[in-house]
Amino acid sequence: MDFIHCAKEELRKLRQLYAAQVNLRSAQMLVQEPGGEGTDEQRRRYRTQAIYLQKKTQSLDLRIACVLNALCVLDPEEKQIL
């Protein structure tokens, strides 16, 4: 496996990953738990959506961390090119 090639490809996607991270965090803030008048179905839907967004955000955070760690593989000339 060509790790340098993989690192370059992931680095090219870094801006998109950051944008996705911001969008996911915004979506998490918009998801609101139904108040006292919410039905059981609404509460269940809220919990399902909140858990989904949390897992998606954690996954994206890990991917961004991997990309940033991949920068360590590149030499200074390659970093400048990218």
Buried (B, 14 or more C-beta within 10 A) or exposed (E): EEEEEEBBEBBEEBEEBEEBBEEBEEBBEEBEEEEEEBEEEEEEBBEEBBEEBEEBBEEBEEBBEEBEEBBEEBEEEBEEEE
